């Protein structure tokens, strides 16, 4: 199905593209990108903020519409990545397996079709999330139908299929490019890097070294000049009372002395769901 989605994009040769279709494509990209960044990643994987059960289901549906499987599958594999990042057990280590595997190969492998429910015990207790994870075709089909109703075949091809392919590769780029290219502020025990240009096109996910240093933060751009569109949206939702308790990095992590790789503070860095620490986090956790 993944390859089919790519091939259907070539139908634009026959449907053409106009300004309305391009606008629909951009809309479907940004809305569903938030479903990945703000929902699947920062909420379901790291629980970096809180929300109601109803909005939680909406977030799961929105993220699912990006056609990257379900919230439980996504969160379970991402938590596994943080636990084993750039080690032999990492599912998509660019360091050990190279660019192709980290970007695309692991996605195409049927080895990771299932997930360990024990890794997402906090999520599987919600039957509606389990149900949606079993019927992963419903959200993307709903998104495709919406695009067709808005702008016909052109809307379907450009608005849904092309934006879905862009969603795929901007998401996968964090696994590949952000472990290969960029800058490092913190020593994290693996090769995560920060990238401004990826942060812009992924709505803030490019601040990957920041994220690996403190995964619990709803804000991945730790400083005002680090553009993080997902966080800005979360702030807006917080103002509306839809989400709350947005977690932020401790002030000590934002001081210049913390940038020298190993943070010497005695205060342990909290990690989600007993995920073993790497690098500076391990130093902090073990020093207690």
FENFENFEN-V235268 format. One record per residue. N is the residue number from 1. RES is the residue in one small letter. PSI is psi in degrees with one decimal (* if undefined). Layout:
n = [N,N]
res = [RES,RES]
psi = [PSI,PSI]
This chain:
n = [1,2,3,4,5,6,7,8,9,10,11,12,13,14,15,16,17,18,19,20,21,22,23,24,25,26,27,28,29,30,31,32,33,34,35,36,37,38,39,40,41,42,43,44,45,46,47,48,49,50,51,52,53,54,55,56,57,58,59,60,61,62,63,64,65,66,67,68,69,70,71,72,73,74,75,76,77,78,79,80,81,82,83,84,85,86,87,88,89,90,91,92,93,94,95,96,97,98,99,100,101,102,103,104,105,106,107,108,109,110,111,112,113,114,115,116,117,118,119,120,121,122,123,124,125,126,127,128,129,130,131,132,133,134,135,136,137,138,139,140,141,142,143,144,145,146,147,148,149,150,151,152,153,154,155,156,157,158,159,160,161,162,163,164,165,166,167,168,169,170,171,172,173,174,175,176,177,178,179,180,181,182,183,184,185,186,187,188,189,190,191,192,193,194,195,196,197,198,199,200,201,202,203,204,205,206,207,208,209,210,211,212,213,214,215,216,217,218,219,220,221,222,223,224,225,226,227,228,229,230,231,232,233,234,235,236,237,238,239,240,241,242,243,244,245,246,247,248,249,250,251,252,253,254,255,256,257,258,259,260,261,262,263,264,265,266,267,268,269,270,271,272,273,274,275,276,277,278,279,280,281,282,283,284,285,286,287,288]
res = [x,x,x,x,x,x,x,x,x,x,x,x,x,x,x,x,x,x,x,x,x,x,x,x,x,x,x,x,x,x,x,x,x,x,x,x,x,x,x,x,x,x,x,x,x,x,x,x,x,x,x,x,x,x,x,x,x,x,x,x,x,x,x,x,x,x,x,x,x,x,x,x,x,x,x,x,x,x,x,x,x,x,x,x,x,x,x,x,x,x,x,x,x,x,x,x,x,x,x,x,x,x,x,x,x,x,x,x,x,x,x,x,x,x,x,x,x,x,x,x,x,x,x,x,x,x,x,x,x,x,x,x,x,x,x,x,x,x,x,x,x,x,x,x,x,x,x,x,x,x,x,x,x,x,x,x,x,x,x,x,x,x,x,x,x,x,x,x,x,x,x,x,x,x,x,x,x,x,x,x,x,x,x,x,x,x,x,x,x,x,x,x,x,x,x,x,x,x,x,x,x,x,x,x,x,x,x,x,x,x,x,x,x,x,x,x,x,x,x,x,x,x,x,x,x,x,x,x,x,x,x,x,x,x,x,x,x,x,x,x,x,x,x,x,x,x,x,x,x,x,x,x,x,x,x,x,x,x,x,x,x,x,x,x,x,x,x,x,x,x,x,x,x,x,x,x,x,x,x,x,x,x,x,x,x,x,x,x]
psi = [-37.7,-44.6,-37.7,-42.5,-40.7,-43.5,-36.6,-27.1,-28.1,-12.2,-12.8,-20.3,-34.8,-35.9,-28.8,-176.6,137.0,-179.2,-35.2,-40.9,-39.4,-39.9,-40.2,-40.3,-46.5,-42.3,-47.5,-31.0,-53.5,-40.0,-45.6,-25.4,-38.8,-32.2,-30.1,-51.9,-49.3,-28.1,-71.1,-41.2,-66.5,-27.8,-63.2,-39.5,-40.9,-6.4,49.9,-0.7,174.6,156.7,179.6,164.5,-36.3,-45.4,-29.8,-43.4,-40.2,-42.7,-40.5,-40.2,-44.1,-46.0,-38.9,-28.1,-13.7,-1.4,38.3,43.8,-159.5,168.9,-39.0,-44.6,-46.9,-47.6,-41.5,-45.0,-34.3,-38.6,-36.7,-40.7,-44.6,-34.0,-33.7,24.0,125.4,30.4,178.3,-21.7,-3.7,135.3,-29.8,60.6,117.7,-32.4,-43.3,-32.5,-9.8,173.5,-50.4,-48.0,-42.9,-31.3,-40.8,-37.9,-44.5,-28.3,-38.3,-16.9,136.8,3.7,-23.0,28.0,-29.9,171.5,158.5,111.9,-24.8,-24.2,-22.0,44.7,-32.8,-16.7,-35.5,-8.4,-9.3,107.8,-31.1,-31.4,-39.0,-43.4,-46.0,-32.2,-24.0,-25.1,58.7,-12.7,-20.0,-53.1,-47.7,-34.1,-41.6,-40.9,-40.4,-43.8,-41.6,-46.9,-38.5,-41.8,-32.7,-40.8,28.3,-152.8,-35.5,-40.9,-38.5,-48.3,-49.4,-48.4,-39.5,-61.1,-46.2,-42.3,-31.3,-41.4,-41.3,-39.2,-45.7,-56.9,-26.2,-33.1,-47.6,-26.6,-27.4,-38.7,-33.7,-71.3,-41.1,1.8,9.2,-38.1,143.6,-162.9,157.7,126.8,-36.2,146.2,116.7,-0.1,0.3,-170.2,27.2,143.4,156.2,141.7,116.4,-47.4,-34.3,-32.2,-36.8,-47.5,-12.6,15.8,38.0,-8.9,-13.7,-11.6,62.1,-33.4,-41.1,-47.8,-43.2,-24.0,-35.8,80.9,-20.7,-12.7,133.1,-15.6,115.4,-25.0,100.6,-21.4,158.9,-30.5,-2.2,101.6,126.6,82.7,-37.2,-42.7,-37.7,-39.6,-41.7,-37.7,-40.4,-42.9,-32.4,-41.8,-33.2,-5.8,13.6,-35.9,162.5,174.1,47.7,124.2,147.3,159.0,144.8,146.8,-35.8,-26.4,-15.0,-0.7,147.0,-35.0,-16.8,-11.2,-3.3,29.9,-62.2,116.1,123.0,3.6,148.0,-12.1,125.3,147.3,122.5,140.1,144.9,128.7,43.8,30.6,123.0,145.4,158.1,151.9,-122.7,-35.8,-39.5,-40.5,-44.9,-43.5,-41.4,-15.4,-11.6,*]
